[in-house]
Amino acid sequence: MSGDNPATIGHVFPDDMWASAAFCGPNGGNCVEVNLAGRGVVGVRDSKPVAGPVLTIGEVGWRAFLATTRSGGPR
């Protein structure tokens, strides 16, 4: 989706549905934002250039990524 029209990305991932961790601070910091509003896909983007590219990950892959991260990484 990174090469898609920004209007299309805004339709799949609404602007008001992007979230980042609370410790990123009010100015975005060096963080990523996640959008769970896509149907079947999760959007991930840099918190600073909000009109920049969006990495899309399938829901199953996203859940696997979270489980691996929460368990301390791959073993």
CHARMM-style PDB file with segment names, atoms N, HN, CA, C and O in Angstrom:
ATOM      1  N   MET     1       0.800  -1.199   0.000  1.00  0.00      PROA
ATOM      2  CA  MET     1       0.000   0.000   0.000  1.00  0.00      PROA
ATOM      3  C   MET     1       0.839   1.258   0.000  1.00  0.00      PROA
ATOM      4  O   MET     1       0.317   2.355  -0.202  1.00  0.00      PROA
ATOM      5  N   SER     2       2.132   1.115   0.224  1.00  0.00      PROA
ATOM      6  HN  SER     2       2.557   0.224   0.388  1.00  0.00      PROA
ATOM      7  CA  SER     2       2.962   2.304   0.333  1.00  0.00      PROA
ATOM      8  C   SER     2       2.953   3.125  -0.947  1.00  0.00      PROA
ATOM      9  O   SER     2       3.211   4.327  -0.891  1.00  0.00      PROA
ATOM     10  N   GLY     3       2.668   2.527  -2.093  1.00  0.00      PROA
ATOM     11  HN  GLY     3       2.458   1.551  -2.139  1.00  0.00      PROA
ATOM     12  CA  GLY     3       2.633   3.275  -3.330  1.00  0.00      PROA
ATOM     13  C   GLY     3       1.230   3.726  -3.706  1.00  0.00      PROA
ATOM     14  O   GLY     3       1.043   4.368  -4.740  1.00  0.00      PROA
ATOM     15  N   ASP     4       0.252   3.404  -2.889  1.00  0.00      PROA
ATOM     16  HN  ASP     4       0.404   2.882  -2.049  1.00  0.00      PROA
ATOM     17  CA  ASP     4      -1.133   3.745  -3.192  1.00  0.00      PROA
ATOM     18  C   ASP     4      -1.402   5.227  -3.006  1.00  0.00      PROA
ATOM     19  O   ASP     4      -0.648   5.944  -2.347  1.00  0.00      PROA
ATOM     20  N   ASN     5      -2.463   5.649  -3.589  1.00  0.00      PROA
ATOM     21  HN  ASN     5      -3.075   5.067  -4.124  1.00  0.00      PROA
ATOM     22  CA  ASN     5      -2.941   7.014  -3.444  1.00  0.00      PROA
ATOM     23  C   ASN     5      -3.256   7.281  -1.974  1.00  0.00      PROA
ATOM     24  O   ASN     5      -3.931   6.469  -1.341  1.00  0.00      PROA
ATOM     25  N   PRO     6      -2.777   8.416  -1.404  1.00  0.00      PROA
ATOM     26  CA  PRO     6      -3.064   8.719   0.005  1.00  0.00      PROA
ATOM     27  C   PRO     6      -4.552   8.708   0.346  1.00  0.00      PROA
ATOM     28  O   PRO     6      -4.924   8.371   1.469  1.00  0.00      PROA
ATOM     29  N   ALA     7      -5.404   9.070  -0.609  1.00  0.00      PROA
ATOM     30  HN  ALA     7      -5.102   9.344  -1.522  1.00  0.00      PROA
ATOM     31  CA  ALA     7      -6.847   9.042  -0.345  1.00  0.00      PROA
ATOM     32  C   ALA     7      -7.316   7.612  -0.114  1.00  0.00      PROA
ATOM     33  O   ALA     7      -8.192   7.372   0.718  1.00  0.00      PROA
ATOM     34  N   THR     8      -6.739   6.658  -0.845  1.00  0.00      PROA
ATOM     35  HN  THR     8      -6.028   6.853  -1.521  1.00  0.00      PROA
ATOM     36  CA  THR     8      -7.089   5.252  -0.660  1.00  0.00      PROA
ATOM     37  C   THR     8      -6.618   4.769   0.700  1.00  0.00      PROA
ATOM     38  O   THR     8      -7.355   4.075   1.401  1.00  0.00      PROA
ATOM     39  N   ILE     9      -5.397   5.129   1.081  1.00  0.00      PROA
ATOM     40  HN  ILE     9      -4.798   5.692   0.512  1.00  0.00      PROA
ATOM     41  CA  ILE     9      -4.866   4.735   2.383  1.00  0.00      PROA
ATOM     42  C   ILE     9      -5.741   5.308   3.494  1.00  0.00      PROA
ATOM     43  O   ILE     9      -6.027   4.619   4.473  1.00  0.00      PROA
ATOM     44  N   GLY    10      -6.167   6.559   3.353  1.00  0.00      PROA
ATOM     45  HN  GLY    10      -5.935   7.119   2.557  1.00  0.00      PROA
ATOM     46  CA  GLY    10      -7.047   7.178   4.343  1.00  0.00      PROA
ATOM     47  C   GLY    10      -8.390   6.484   4.445  1.00  0.00      PROA
ATOM     48  O   GLY    10      -9.017   6.481   5.505  1.00  0.00      PROA
ATOM     49  N   HSD    11      -8.832   5.893   3.339  1.00  0.00      PROA
ATOM     50  HN  HSD    11      -8.323   5.895   2.478  1.00  0.00      PROA
ATOM     51  CA  HSD    11     -10.097   5.162   3.362  1.00  0.00      PROA
ATOM     52  C   HSD    11      -9.939   3.831   4.086  1.00  0.00      PROA
ATOM     53  O   HSD    11     -10.820   3.430   4.847  1.00  0.00      PROA
ATOM     54  N   VAL    12      -8.825   3.146   3.856  1.00  0.00      PROA
ATOM     55  HN  VAL    12      -8.109   3.471   3.238  1.00  0.00      PROA
ATOM     56  CA  VAL    12      -8.581   1.852   4.497  1.00  0.00      PROA
ATOM     57  C   VAL    12      -8.194   2.046   5.959  1.00  0.00      PROA
ATOM     58  O   VAL    12      -8.653   1.305   6.828  1.00  0.00      PROA
ATOM     59  N   PHE    13      -7.354   3.038   6.234  1.00  0.00      PROA
ATOM     60  HN  PHE    13      -6.981   3.641   5.528  1.00  0.00      PROA
ATOM     61  CA  PHE    13      -6.880   3.329   7.587  1.00  0.00      PROA
ATOM     62  C   PHE    13      -7.261   4.762   7.956  1.00  0.00      PROA
ATOM     63  O   PHE    13      -6.487   5.686   7.707  1.00  0.00      PROA
ATOM     64  N   PRO    14      -8.438   4.959   8.544  1.00  0.00      PROA
ATOM     65  CA  PRO    14      -8.897   6.317   8.870  1.00  0.00      PROA
ATOM     66  C   PRO    14      -7.890   7.073   9.747  1.00  0.00      PROA
ATOM     67  O   PRO    14      -7.278   6.500  10.648  1.00  0.00      PROA
ATOM     68  N   ASP    15      -7.735   8.361   9.464  1.00  0.00      PROA
ATOM     69  HN  ASP    15      -8.233   8.827   8.732  1.00  0.00      PROA
ATOM     70  CA  ASP    15      -6.774   9.202  10.180  1.00  0.00      PROA
ATOM     71  C   ASP    15      -6.956   9.179  11.693  1.00  0.00      PROA
ATOM     72  O   ASP    15      -5.976   9.243  12.435  1.00  0.00      PROA
ATOM     73  N   ASP    16      -8.182   9.090  12.150  1.00  0.00      PROA
ATOM     74  HN  ASP    16      -8.978   9.038  11.547  1.00  0.00      PROA
ATOM     75  CA  ASP    16      -8.428   9.154  13.604  1.00  0.00      PROA
ATOM     76  C   ASP    16      -8.238   7.808  14.306  1.00  0.00      PROA
ATOM     77  O   ASP    16      -8.503   7.694  15.503  1.00  0.00      PROA
ATOM     78  N   MET    17      -7.784   6.791  13.575  1.00  0.00      PROA
ATOM     79  HN  MET    17      -7.569   6.884  12.603  1.00  0.00      PROA
ATOM     80  CA  MET    17      -7.610   5.465  14.169  1.00  0.00      PROA
ATOM     81  C   MET    17      -6.140   5.080  14.364  1.00  0.00      PROA
ATOM     82  O   MET    17      -5.860   3.945  14.748  1.00  0.00      PROA
ATOM     83  N   TRP    18      -5.199   5.987  14.112  1.00  0.00      PROA
ATOM     84  HN  TRP    18      -5.427   6.909  13.800  1.00  0.00      PROA
ATOM     85  CA  TRP    18      -3.785   5.700  14.327  1.00  0.00      PROA
ATOM     86  C   TRP    18      -3.466   5.874  15.795  1.00  0.00      PROA
ATOM     87  O   TRP    18      -3.921   6.832  16.420  1.00  0.00      PROA
ATOM     88  N   ALA    19      -2.686   4.958  16.355  1.00  0.00      PROA
ATOM     89  HN  ALA    19      -2.316   4.180  15.846  1.00  0.00      PROA
ATOM     90  CA  ALA    19      -2.319   5.019  17.772  1.00  0.00      PROA
ATOM     91  C   ALA    19      -0.849   4.660  17.936  1.00  0.00      PROA
ATOM     92  O   ALA    19      -0.296   3.853  17.189  1.00  0.00      PROA
ATOM     93  N   SER    20      -0.234   5.283  18.932  1.00  0.00      PROA
ATOM     94  HN  SER    20      -0.682   5.939  19.539  1.00  0.00      PROA
ATOM     95  CA  SER    20       1.153   4.948  19.273  1.00  0.00      PROA
ATOM     96  C   SER    20       1.228   4.731  20.777  1.00  0.00      PROA
ATOM     97  O   SER    20       0.287   5.049  21.503  1.00  0.00      PROA
ATOM     98  N   ALA    21       2.337   4.194  21.238  1.00  0.00      PROA
ATOM     99  HN  ALA    21       3.102   3.935  20.648  1.00  0.00      PROA
ATOM    100  CA  ALA    21       2.518   3.946  22.664  1.00  0.00      PROA
ATOM    101  C   ALA    21       2.521   5.267  23.430  1.00  0.00      PROA
ATOM    102  O   ALA    21       2.963   6.291  22.909  1.00  0.00      PROA
ATOM    103  N   ALA    22       2.032   5.241  24.654  1.00  0.00      PROA
ATOM    104  HN  ALA    22       1.673   4.409  25.078  1.00  0.00      PROA
ATOM    105  CA  ALA    22       1.960   6.447  25.478  1.00  0.00      PROA
ATOM    106  C   ALA    22       3.325   7.058  25.753  1.00  0.00      PROA
ATOM    107  O   ALA    22       3.433   8.276  25.901  1.00  0.00      PROA
ATOM    108  N   PHE    23       4.367   6.241  25.826  1.00  0.00      PROA
ATOM    109  HN  PHE    23       4.279   5.252  25.706  1.00  0.00      PROA
ATOM    110  CA  PHE    23       5.695   6.769  26.146  1.00  0.00      PROA
ATOM    111  C   PHE    23       6.366   7.462  24.959  1.00  0.00      PROA
ATOM    112  O   PHE    23       7.491   7.945  25.091  1.00  0.00      PROA
ATOM    113  N   CYS    24       5.709   7.520  23.818  1.00  0.00      PROA
ATOM    114  HN  CYS    24       4.796   7.127  23.711  1.00  0.00      PROA
ATOM    115  CA  CYS    24       6.278   8.214  22.655  1.00  0.00      PROA
ATOM    116  C   CYS    24       6.268   9.727  22.848  1.00  0.00      PROA
ATOM    117  O   CYS    24       7.037  10.435  22.198  1.00  0.00      PROA
ATOM    118  N   GLY    25       5.426  10.222  23.712  1.00  0.00      PROA
ATOM    119  HN  GLY    25       4.801   9.646  24.240  1.00  0.00      PROA
ATOM    120  CA  GLY    25       5.363  11.654  23.972  1.00  0.00      PROA
ATOM    121  C   GLY    25       4.394  12.358  23.039  1.00  0.00      PROA
ATOM    122  O   GLY    25       3.885  11.758  22.092  1.00  0.00      PROA
ATOM    123  N   PRO    26       4.139  13.629  23.307  1.00  0.00      PROA
ATOM    124  CA  PRO    26       3.128  14.372  22.562  1.00  0.00      PROA
ATOM    125  C   PRO    26       3.552  14.742  21.142  1.00  0.00      PROA
ATOM    126  O   PRO    26       2.689  15.018  20.309  1.00  0.00      PROA
ATOM    127  N   ASN    27       4.840  14.759  20.840  1.00  0.00      PROA
ATOM    128  HN  ASN    27       5.541  14.535  21.517  1.00  0.00      PROA
ATOM    129  CA  ASN    27       5.300  15.184  19.520  1.00  0.00      PROA
ATOM    130  C   ASN    27       5.650  14.016  18.608  1.00  0.00      PROA
ATOM    131  O   ASN    27       6.308  14.222  17.588  1.00  0.00      PROA
ATOM    132  N   GLY    28       5.244  12.829  18.931  1.00  0.00      PROA
ATOM    133  HN  GLY    28       4.710  12.661  19.760  1.00  0.00      PROA
ATOM    134  CA  GLY    28       5.489  11.678  18.076  1.00  0.00      PROA
ATOM    135  C   GLY    28       6.783  10.949  18.360  1.00  0.00      PROA
ATOM    136  O   GLY    28       6.823   9.721  18.288  1.00  0.00      PROA
ATOM    137  N   GLY    29       7.853  11.680  18.684  1.00  0.00      PROA
ATOM    138  HN  GLY    29       7.820  12.677  18.742  1.00  0.00      PROA
ATOM    139  CA  GLY    29       9.122  11.033  18.983  1.00  0.00      PROA
ATOM    140  C   GLY    29       9.587  10.103  17.877  1.00  0.00      PROA
ATOM    141  O   GLY    29       9.181  10.252  16.724  1.00  0.00      PROA
ATOM    142  N   ASN    30      10.423   9.160  18.217  1.00  0.00      PROA
ATOM    143  HN  ASN    30      10.753   9.039  19.154  1.00  0.00      PROA
ATOM    144  CA  ASN    30      10.877   8.145  17.263  1.00  0.00      PROA
ATOM    145  C   ASN    30      10.044   6.900  17.455  1.00  0.00      PROA
ATOM    146  O   ASN    30      10.523   5.895  17.979  1.00  0.00      PROA
ATOM    147  N   CYS    31       8.818   6.967  17.038  1.00  0.00      PROA
ATOM    148  HN  CYS    31       8.429   7.784  16.612  1.00  0.00      PROA
ATOM    149  CA  CYS    31       7.870   5.883  17.276  1.00  0.00      PROA
ATOM    150  C   CYS    31       7.186   5.461  15.983  1.00  0.00      PROA
ATOM    151  O   CYS    31       7.325   6.099  14.939  1.00  0.00      PROA
ATOM    152  N   VAL    32       6.462   4.393  16.088  1.00  0.00      PROA
ATOM    153  HN  VAL    32       6.349   3.875  16.936  1.00  0.00      PROA
ATOM    154  CA  VAL    32       5.591   3.967  15.005  1.00  0.00      PROA
ATOM    155  C   VAL    32       4.159   4.070  15.493  1.00  0.00      PROA
ATOM    156  O   VAL    32       3.888   4.042  16.693  1.00  0.00      PROA
ATOM    157  N   GLU    33       3.253   4.189  14.541  1.00  0.00      PROA
ATOM    158  HN  GLU    33       3.473   4.212  13.566  1.00  0.00      PROA
ATOM    159  CA  GLU    33       1.826   4.196  14.844  1.00  0.00      PROA
ATOM    160  C   GLU    33       1.200   2.975  14.195  1.00  0.00      PROA
ATOM    161  O   GLU    33       1.654   2.501  13.154  1.00  0.00      PROA
ATOM    162  N   VAL    34       0.158   2.483  14.823  1.00  0.00      PROA
ATOM    163  HN  VAL    34      -0.211   2.868  15.669  1.00  0.00      PROA
ATOM    164  CA  VAL    34      -0.538   1.289  14.349  1.00  0.00      PROA
ATOM    165  C   VAL    34      -2.001   1.635  14.126  1.00  0.00      PROA
ATOM    166  O   VAL    34      -2.595   2.384  14.901  1.00  0.00      PROA
ATOM    167  N   ASN    35      -2.572   1.091  13.074  1.00  0.00      PROA
ATOM    168  HN  ASN    35      -2.089   0.483  12.444  1.00  0.00      PROA
ATOM    169  CA  ASN    35      -3.979   1.303  12.777  1.00  0.00      PROA
ATOM    170  C   ASN    35      -4.615  -0.070  12.570  1.00  0.00      PROA
ATOM    171  O   ASN    35      -4.242  -0.812  11.662  1.00  0.00      PROA
ATOM    172  N   LEU    36      -5.571  -0.389  13.421  1.00  0.00      PROA
ATOM    173  HN  LEU    36      -5.874   0.214  14.159  1.00  0.00      PROA
ATOM    174  CA  LEU    36      -6.234  -1.702  13.371  1.00  0.00      PROA
ATOM    175  C   LEU    36      -7.562  -1.662  12.623  1.00  0.00      PROA
ATOM    176  O   LEU    36      -8.313  -2.638  12.649  1.00  0.00      PROA
ATOM    177  N   ALA    37      -7.865  -0.542  11.951  1.00  0.00      PROA
ATOM    178  HN  ALA    37      -7.256   0.250  11.930  1.00  0.00      PROA
ATOM    179  CA  ALA    37      -9.169  -0.368  11.314  1.00  0.00      PROA
ATOM    180  C   ALA    37      -9.282  -1.029   9.944  1.00  0.00      PROA
ATOM    181  O   ALA    37     -10.385  -1.145   9.409  1.00  0.00      PROA
ATOM    182  N   GLY    38      -8.155  -1.467   9.365  1.00  0.00      PROA
ATOM    183  HN  GLY    38      -7.260  -1.373   9.800  1.00  0.00      PROA
ATOM    184  CA  GLY    38      -8.199  -2.123   8.057  1.00  0.00      PROA
ATOM    185  C   GLY    38      -8.884  -3.468   8.159  1.00  0.00      PROA
ATOM    186  O   GLY    38      -8.753  -4.156   9.171  1.00  0.00      PROA
ATOM    187  N   ARG    39      -9.598  -3.845   7.148  1.00  0.00      PROA
ATOM    188  HN  ARG    39      -9.705  -3.286   6.325  1.00  0.00      PROA
ATOM    189  CA  ARG    39     -10.291  -5.139   7.159  1.00  0.00      PROA
ATOM    190  C   ARG    39      -9.323  -6.233   6.767  1.00  0.00      PROA
ATOM    191  O   ARG    39      -9.009  -6.410   5.590  1.00  0.00      PROA
ATOM    192  N   GLY    40      -8.849  -6.973   7.771  1.00  0.00      PROA
ATOM    193  HN  GLY    40      -9.105  -6.829   8.727  1.00  0.00      PROA
ATOM    194  CA  GLY    40      -7.938  -8.069   7.518  1.00  0.00      PROA
ATOM    195  C   GLY    40      -6.474  -7.686   7.501  1.00  0.00      PROA
ATOM    196  O   GLY    40      -5.606  -8.554   7.406  1.00  0.00      PROA
ATOM    197  N   VAL    41      -6.186  -6.387   7.593  1.00  0.00      PROA
ATOM    198  HN  VAL    41      -6.891  -5.682   7.670  1.00  0.00      PROA
ATOM    199  CA  VAL    41      -4.799  -5.928   7.601  1.00  0.00      PROA
ATOM    200  C   VAL    41      -4.593  -4.880   8.687  1.00  0.00      PROA
ATOM    201  O   VAL    41      -5.522  -4.171   9.075  1.00  0.00      PROA
ATOM    202  N   VAL    42      -3.357  -4.798   9.166  1.00  0.00      PROA
ATOM    203  HN  VAL    42      -2.602  -5.373   8.851  1.00  0.00      PROA
ATOM    204  CA  VAL    42      -2.959  -3.801  10.160  1.00  0.00      PROA
ATOM    205  C   VAL    42      -1.998  -2.853   9.461  1.00  0.00      PROA
ATOM    206  O   VAL    42      -1.106  -3.290   8.734  1.00  0.00      PROA
ATOM    207  N   GLY    43      -2.177  -1.559   9.678  1.00  0.00      PROA
ATOM    208  HN  GLY    43      -2.902  -1.204  10.268  1.00  0.00      PROA
ATOM    209  CA  GLY    43      -1.284  -0.562   9.108  1.00  0.00      PROA
ATOM    210  C   GLY    43      -0.253  -0.126  10.133  1.00  0.00      PROA
ATOM    211  O   GLY    43      -0.585   0.066  11.303  1.00  0.00      PROA
ATOM    212  N   VAL    44       1.000   0.034   9.705  1.00  0.00      PROA
ATOM    213  HN  VAL    44       1.269  -0.122   8.754  1.00  0.00      PROA
ATOM    214  CA  VAL    44       2.079   0.500  10.568  1.00  0.00      PROA
ATOM    215  C   VAL    44       2.801   1.616   9.813  1.00  0.00      PROA
ATOM    216  O   VAL    44       3.140   1.457   8.641  1.00  0.00      PROA
ATOM    217  N   ARG    45       3.038   2.755  10.491  1.00  0.00      PROA
ATOM    218  HN  ARG    45       2.763   2.885  11.444  1.00  0.00      PROA
ATOM    219  CA  ARG    45       3.738   3.869   9.850  1.00  0.00      PROA
ATOM    220  C   ARG    45       4.607   4.596  10.857  1.00  0.00      PROA
ATOM    221  O   ARG    45       4.430   4.446  12.066  1.00  0.00      PROA
ATOM    222  N   ASP    46       5.537   5.377  10.360  1.00  0.00      PROA
ATOM    223  HN  ASP    46       5.681   5.499   9.378  1.00  0.00      PROA
ATOM    224  CA  ASP    46       6.382   6.238  11.182  1.00  0.00      PROA
ATOM    225  C   ASP    46       5.486   7.333  11.764  1.00  0.00      PROA
ATOM    226  O   ASP    46       4.579   7.814  11.086  1.00  0.00      PROA
ATOM    227  N   SER    47       5.730   7.723  12.995  1.00  0.00      PROA
ATOM    228  HN  SER    47       6.467   7.333  13.546  1.00  0.00      PROA
ATOM    229  CA  SER    47       4.879   8.720  13.642  1.00  0.00      PROA
ATOM    230  C   SER    47       5.112  10.143  13.148  1.00  0.00      PROA
ATOM    231  O   SER    47       4.271  11.014  13.369  1.00  0.00      PROA
ATOM    232  N   LYS    48       6.237  10.392  12.486  1.00  0.00      PROA
ATOM    233  HN  LYS    48       6.920   9.684  12.307  1.00  0.00      PROA
ATOM    234  CA  LYS    48       6.532  11.759  12.056  1.00  0.00      PROA
ATOM    235  C   LYS    48       5.951  12.105  10.687  1.00  0.00      PROA
ATOM    236  O   LYS    48       5.130  13.019  10.609  1.00  0.00      PROA
ATOM    237  N   PRO    49       6.330  11.426   9.603  1.00  0.00      PROA
ATOM    238  CA  PRO    49       5.754  11.794   8.294  1.00  0.00      PROA
ATOM    239  C   PRO    49       4.431  11.067   8.067  1.00  0.00      PROA
ATOM    240  O   PRO    49       4.387  10.048   7.378  1.00  0.00      PROA
ATOM    241  N   VAL    50       3.363  11.589   8.645  1.00  0.00      PROA
ATOM    242  HN  VAL    50       3.398  12.417   9.206  1.00  0.00      PROA
ATOM    243  CA  VAL    50       2.081  10.875   8.632  1.00  0.00      PROA
ATOM    244  C   VAL    50       1.537  10.637   7.223  1.00  0.00      PROA
ATOM    245  O   VAL    50       0.687   9.767   7.034  1.00  0.00      PROA
ATOM    246  N   ALA    51       2.002  11.380   6.253  1.00  0.00      PROA
ATOM    247  HN  ALA    51       2.692  12.087   6.406  1.00  0.00      PROA
ATOM    248  CA  ALA    51       1.563  11.141   4.875  1.00  0.00      PROA
ATOM    249  C   ALA    51       2.520  10.189   4.162  1.00  0.00      PROA
ATOM    250  O   ALA    51       2.387   9.956   2.960  1.00  0.00      PROA
ATOM    251  N   GLY    52       3.474   9.643   4.895  1.00  0.00      PROA
ATOM    252  HN  GLY    52       3.582   9.832   5.871  1.00  0.00      PROA
ATOM    253  CA  GLY    52       4.462   8.741   4.309  1.00  0.00      PROA
ATOM    254  C   GLY    52       3.911   7.356   4.063  1.00  0.00      PROA
ATOM    255  O   GLY    52       2.704   7.137   4.161  1.00  0.00      PROA
ATOM    256  N   PRO    53       4.783   6.424   3.746  1.00  0.00      PROA
ATOM    257  CA  PRO    53       4.359   5.067   3.408  1.00  0.00      PROA
ATOM    258  C   PRO    53       3.755   4.324   4.604  1.00  0.00      PROA
ATOM    259  O   PRO    53       4.054   4.619   5.761  1.00  0.00      PROA
ATOM    260  N   VAL    54       2.910   3.365   4.289  1.00  0.00      PROA
ATOM    261  HN  VAL    54       2.667   3.126   3.349  1.00  0.00      PROA
ATOM    262  CA  VAL    54       2.264   2.525   5.299  1.00  0.00      PROA
ATOM    263  C   VAL    54       2.640   1.077   5.021  1.00  0.00      PROA
ATOM    264  O   VAL    54       2.441   0.572   3.916  1.00  0.00      PROA
ATOM    265  N   LEU    55       3.185   0.417   6.032  1.00  0.00      PROA
ATOM    266  HN  LEU    55       3.347   0.827   6.930  1.00  0.00      PROA
ATOM    267  CA  LEU    55       3.465  -1.016   5.952  1.00  0.00      PROA
ATOM    268  C   LEU    55       2.187  -1.740   6.341  1.00  0.00      PROA
ATOM    269  O   LEU    55       1.586  -1.421   7.366  1.00  0.00      PROA
ATOM    270  N   THR    56       1.767  -2.701   5.544  1.00  0.00      PROA
ATOM    271  HN  THR    56       2.256  -2.960   4.711  1.00  0.00      PROA
ATOM    272  CA  THR    56       0.572  -3.460   5.882  1.00  0.00      PROA
ATOM    273  C   THR    56       0.960  -4.890   6.231  1.00  0.00      PROA
ATOM    274  O   THR    56       1.804  -5.504   5.579  1.00  0.00      PROA
ATOM    275  N   ILE    57       0.324  -5.399   7.272  1.00  0.00      PROA
ATOM    276  HN  ILE    57      -0.362  -4.900   7.801  1.00  0.00      PROA
ATOM    277  CA  ILE    57       0.583  -6.743   7.773  1.00  0.00      PROA
ATOM    278  C   ILE    57      -0.765  -7.425   7.975  1.00  0.00      PROA
ATOM    279  O   ILE    57      -1.685  -6.829   8.536  1.00  0.00      PROA
ATOM    280  N   GLY    58      -0.885  -8.650   7.528  1.00  0.00      PROA
ATOM    281  HN  GLY    58      -0.138  -9.134   7.073  1.00  0.00      PROA
ATOM    282  CA  GLY    58      -2.121  -9.400   7.755  1.00  0.00      PROA
ATOM    283  C   GLY    58      -2.368  -9.596   9.245  1.00  0.00      PROA
ATOM    284  O   GLY    58      -1.423  -9.622  10.034  1.00  0.00      PROA
ATOM    285  N   GLU    59      -3.629  -9.733   9.632  1.00  0.00      PROA
ATOM    286  HN  GLU    59      -4.396  -9.711   8.991  1.00  0.00      PROA
ATOM    287  CA  GLU    59      -3.969  -9.867  11.048  1.00  0.00      PROA
ATOM    288  C   GLU    59      -3.291 -11.064  11.706  1.00  0.00      PROA
ATOM    289  O   GLU    59      -2.851 -10.966  12.851  1.00  0.00      PROA
ATOM    290  N   VAL    60      -3.200 -12.176  11.011  1.00  0.00      PROA
ATOM    291  HN  VAL    60      -3.558 -12.255  10.081  1.00  0.00      PROA
ATOM    292  CA  VAL    60      -2.562 -13.367  11.579  1.00  0.00      PROA
ATOM    293  C   VAL    60      -1.077 -13.091  11.825  1.00  0.00      PROA
ATOM    294  O   VAL    60      -0.551 -13.432  12.884  1.00  0.00      PROA
ATOM    295  N   GLY    61      -0.412 -12.484  10.867  1.00  0.00      PROA
ATOM    296  HN  GLY    61      -0.840 -12.207  10.007  1.00  0.00      PROA
ATOM    297  CA  GLY    61       0.992 -12.124  11.025  1.00  0.00      PROA
ATOM    298  C   GLY    61       1.205 -11.123  12.145  1.00  0.00      PROA
ATOM    299  O   GLY    61       2.187 -11.213  12.882  1.00  0.00      PROA
ATOM    300  N   TRP    62       0.288 -10.166  12.280  1.00  0.00      PROA
ATOM    301  HN  TRP    62      -0.509 -10.094  11.681  1.00  0.00      PROA
ATOM    302  CA  TRP    62       0.379  -9.172  13.349  1.00  0.00      PROA
ATOM    303  C   TRP    62       0.270  -9.841  14.720  1.00  0.00      PROA
ATOM    304  O   TRP    62       1.041  -9.537  15.630  1.00  0.00      PROA
ATOM    305  N   ARG    63      -0.691 -10.751  14.858  1.00  0.00      PROA
ATOM    306  HN  ARG    63      -1.318 -10.998  14.119  1.00  0.00      PROA
ATOM    307  CA  ARG    63      -0.846 -11.453  16.137  1.00  0.00      PROA
ATOM    308  C   ARG    63       0.399 -12.282  16.454  1.00  0.00      PROA
ATOM    309  O   ARG    63       0.820 -12.348  17.609  1.00  0.00      PROA
ATOM    310  N   ALA    64       0.987 -12.909  15.447  1.00  0.00      PROA
ATOM    311  HN  ALA    64       0.645 -12.855  14.508  1.00  0.00      PROA
ATOM    312  CA  ALA    64       2.211 -13.688  15.652  1.00  0.00      PROA
ATOM    313  C   ALA    64       3.363 -12.773  16.062  1.00  0.00      PROA
ATOM    314  O   ALA    64       4.148 -13.123  16.943  1.00  0.00      PROA
ATOM    315  N   PHE    65       3.468 -11.609  15.433  1.00  0.00      PROA
ATOM    316  HN  PHE    65       2.830 -11.324  14.717  1.00  0.00      PROA
ATOM    317  CA  PHE    65       4.492 -10.633  15.794  1.00  0.00      PROA
ATOM    318  C   PHE    65       4.336 -10.203  17.254  1.00  0.00      PROA
ATOM    319  O   PHE    65       5.316 -10.169  17.998  1.00  0.00      PROA
ATOM    320  N   LEU    66       3.116  -9.875  17.663  1.00  0.00      PROA
ATOM    321  HN  LEU    66       2.320  -9.902  17.059  1.00  0.00      PROA
ATOM    322  CA  LEU    66       2.880  -9.458  19.057  1.00  0.00      PROA
ATOM    323  C   LEU    66       3.216 -10.576  20.036  1.00  0.00      PROA
ATOM    324  O   LEU    66       3.844 -10.325  21.065  1.00  0.00      PROA
ATOM    325  N   ALA    67       2.809 -11.798  19.733  1.00  0.00      PROA
ATOM    326  HN  ALA    67       2.299 -12.002  18.897  1.00  0.00      PROA
ATOM    327  CA  ALA    67       3.083 -12.925  20.630  1.00  0.00      PROA
ATOM    328  C   ALA    67       4.583 -13.139  20.770  1.00  0.00      PROA
ATOM    329  O   ALA    67       5.075 -13.383  21.871  1.00  0.00      PROA
ATOM    330  N   THR    68       5.310 -13.049  19.665  1.00  0.00      PROA
ATOM    331  HN  THR    68       4.910 -12.851  18.770  1.00  0.00      PROA
ATOM    332  CA  THR    68       6.764 -13.233  19.698  1.00  0.00      PROA
ATOM    333  C   THR    68       7.420 -12.117  20.493  1.00  0.00      PROA
ATOM    334  O   THR    68       8.322 -12.368  21.292  1.00  0.00      PROA
ATOM    335  N   THR    69       6.971 -10.886  20.279  1.00  0.00      PROA
ATOM    336  HN  THR    69       6.238 -10.683  19.630  1.00  0.00      PROA
ATOM    337  CA  THR    69       7.531  -9.733  20.999  1.00  0.00      PROA
ATOM    338  C   THR    69       7.264  -9.840  22.500  1.00  0.00      PROA
ATOM    339  O   THR    69       8.154  -9.594  23.315  1.00  0.00      PROA
ATOM    340  N   ARG    70       6.045 -10.205  22.856  1.00  0.00      PROA
ATOM    341  HN  ARG    70       5.322 -10.405  22.195  1.00  0.00      PROA
ATOM    342  CA  ARG    70       5.680 -10.301  24.280  1.00  0.00      PROA
ATOM    343  C   ARG    70       6.424 -11.428  24.977  1.00  0.00      PROA
ATOM    344  O   ARG    70       6.653 -11.367  26.185  1.00  0.00      PROA
ATOM    345  N   SER    71       6.801 -12.449  24.233  1.00  0.00      PROA
ATOM    346  HN  SER    71       6.615 -12.499  23.252  1.00  0.00      PROA
ATOM    347  CA  SER    71       7.496 -13.590  24.864  1.00  0.00      PROA
ATOM    348  C   SER    71       9.007 -13.355  24.960  1.00  0.00      PROA
ATOM    349  O   SER    71       9.735 -14.212  25.461  1.00  0.00      PROA
ATOM    350  N   GLY    72       9.472 -12.217  24.491  1.00  0.00      PROA
ATOM    351  HN  GLY    72       8.880 -11.521  24.085  1.00  0.00      PROA
ATOM    352  CA  GLY    72      10.884 -11.910  24.582  1.00  0.00      PROA
ATOM    353  C   GLY    72      11.666 -12.140  23.306  1.00  0.00      PROA
ATOM    354  O   GLY    72      12.893 -12.051  23.312  1.00  0.00      PROA
ATOM    355  N   GLY    73      10.988 -12.432  22.222  1.00  0.00      PROA
ATOM    356  HN  GLY    73       9.991 -12.505  22.217  1.00  0.00      PROA
ATOM    357  CA  GLY    73      11.664 -12.597  20.938  1.00  0.00      PROA
ATOM    358  C   GLY    73      11.727 -14.041  20.506  1.00  0.00      PROA
ATOM    359  O   GLY    73      11.369 -14.944  21.262  1.00  0.00      PROA
ATOM    360  N   PRO    74      12.184 -14.255  19.288  1.00  0.00      PROA
ATOM    361  CA  PRO    74      12.269 -15.630  18.786  1.00  0.00      PROA
ATOM    362  C   PRO    74      13.289 -16.450  19.553  1.00  0.00      PROA
ATOM    363  O   PRO    74      14.289 -15.918  20.035  1.00  0.00      PROA
ATOM    364  N   ARG    75      13.039 -17.719  19.663  1.00  0.00      PROA
ATOM    365  HN  ARG    75      12.226 -18.151  19.272  1.00  0.00      PROA
ATOM    366  CA  ARG    75      13.939 -18.605  20.396  1.00  0.00      PROA
ATOM    367  C   ARG    75      14.492 -19.661  19.494  1.00  0.00      PROA
ATOM    368  OT1 ARG    75      15.273 -20.503  19.935  1.00  0.00      PROA
TER     369      ARG     75
END
